[in-house]
Each structure stands twice: as structure tokens, then as C-alpha cells.
Amino acid sequence: MADKKKHGKRYSEEQIVKVLQEVEKGMSITEVCREHGISDQTYRNWRKRYGGMDVSDVKEMRRLAAENTRLKRIVADQALTIQMLEDVNSKKW
């Protein structure tokens, strides 16, 4: 899996979950970290964020985050529309 590394964000969330699952299957943390070229601290950060998740959970989390972003944008657009209408309505003609 070491050949699947990327520059910048080196591992996708799915790859991170698979790395964490290797430890759950019995490999030592040190061995997994060495194999994937990550530090113990990186492993601990990943475990804190993604521990206990499956790949499907990560995909669902990403889908929910995108939906949340879309809904926030809708609310912001509505707030701007309301503010604009209040400004227009408050002017004396």
C-alpha cells in the first residue's frame, strides 16, 4: 500500500480506515506505521478521528458533510434575501 501514497494529502479517508483496520487485525502499531511511512502521532490522530469506522462509514460521513455544506449555503442565501427585502422595505418612497 506504500505505493498508493499521494503528495499533499497522502492518504484518502478510505486508506486511513484500512490502515487502522490492520492494527485491529493484530499487526503492531509500530509495524503498521513503518510499513506505511507514518509516525506514531499520525496513527494516534487517525485513530482518534476514524477509529471504529468502516469504509462505508467514511463515505457516509463525507456525504453528510457535503449535505451540511449545501444546507448552510441555502440558509445563507435566504438570510441575504431577507436582509435585502428588509432594506428595500424600510426605504421611504
Secondary structure, DSSP 8 states (H G I E B T S, - for coil): -GGG--SSS-S-HHHHHHHHHHHHTT--HHHHHHHHT--HHHHHHHHHHHTT--HHHHHHHHHHHHHHHHHHHHHHHHHHHHHHHHHHHHS--
